[in-house]
């Protein structure tokens, strides 16, 4: 009954679009509607709030509607999601014409039902109807089960448009051979490989000229050179999103491949680029490409004391959007330190789409390494007006924030803050405030303007403990005595900011 009510509702909507008066239509039957109207009603329903299998009941409203739906599966973008709960042949008998999405989401569970689903999934890949499979999504499968799936995929899948493989631990997964997917994926639009060792992937990518999204999380045994990656990218004129993440800090490019190319090639559709790995790999890759429409860029480098980024500077300088930043948020955790750049119009923040960071080391060393990155002539670091420094709860080492924050020396803080010469507002948390203020106190009154010379206000979120507040009071007094005073604002747990400058001066805060 629900499906029939929805059909009546959308029938009225369709008639309204044609300027018909629903009150004059009278009792409505399915025979009164044209094929085009029926298809549009069905399309409305499917896209209202799409959930898997929601449309299955709707095709049983009447035989005519069912015939139309099965005649236009591409027009309606219908897919049959197959999880292996029943044999593949039974599913095809029920739904004889629809493209298939293979989703063995539970095949990794160690039970008999999971074994059965795994068997059915492999059978689907091996069946004579494998060319009906348009998407494959596999996650958390290792060992013998993954080997069976990989063996069943050593042939072309002519209708495959999306492939997702999330295998979790690359050390336990055998390396894929050149014959994976038959070495060809001409219709592939989205490719996601996580911890899948596939060194010859660039060869496959040369056939995937229609790719729109490419996400690679590369294990040790899956390494390929930036030159090979760049060669594969030359055919991807439709690529919009590129994400490359290495799992091993030792995945450096081969110095022999770092010869400058004669010309760069353009990725005309690329709007999003994300890279986690060695800076030399990124530099070698950027040496070969241009991306004039780039609007979102996220870079996290492995910790390195000597990071030099001329190609990244060039790329940032070529994209007009990246020249408008005046605000940034620095996030420090036990895993990474990164800057999120954005611009602010009035009271509305517009995230600018640029993240720069260093990670995969101990925070003390990361901060020092990140200071080298910030001091390497990034043009918009020296034009920022506001900076927020915040901490994140640990997720990798489990070491409390207070412990590793205390290990960071004042010299490292000063070196990190030194490039921010135009900063007016500094936002701190109750945990970062005492460390930053204590570092700035290391400067004598005569040298107080050497770091953050334009600072006008300090804004602290949360309520620091007594010992931390004392450090902040001393810092405030030192700035007053230097002739370069700052105002101090505090945001309490209710979210309201209040000026505590006078309270600091009187000693009441």
Secondary structure, 3 states (H helix, E strand, C coil): CHHHHHHHHHHHHHHHHCCCCHHHCCCCCHHHCCHHHHHHHHHHHHHHCCCCCHHHCHHHCCHHHHHHHHHCCCCCCCEEEECCCCCHHHHHHHCCCCEEEEECCCCCCCCHHHHHHHHHHHHHHHCCCHHHEEEEEEECCCHHHHHHHHHHCCCCCCCCCEEEEECCCHHHCCCCCCCHHHHCCCCCCEEEEECCCCCCHHHHHCCCCCCCEEEEEECHHHCCCHHHHHHHHCCCCCCCEEEEEECCCCCCCCHHHCCCCCCCEECCCCCEEEEEECHHHHHHHHCCEECCCCCEEEEEEECCCCCCCHHHHHHHHHCHHHHCCCEEEEEECCCEEEEEEEEEECCEEEEEEEEEEEECCCHHHHHHHHHHHHCCCCCCHHHCCEEEEEECCCCCCCCCHHHHHHCCCHHHHHHHHCCCCCCCEEEEECCCHHHHHHHHCCCCHHHCCCCCCCCCEEEEECCCCHHHHHHHHHHHHHHHHHCCCCEEEEECCCCCEEECHHHHHHCCC
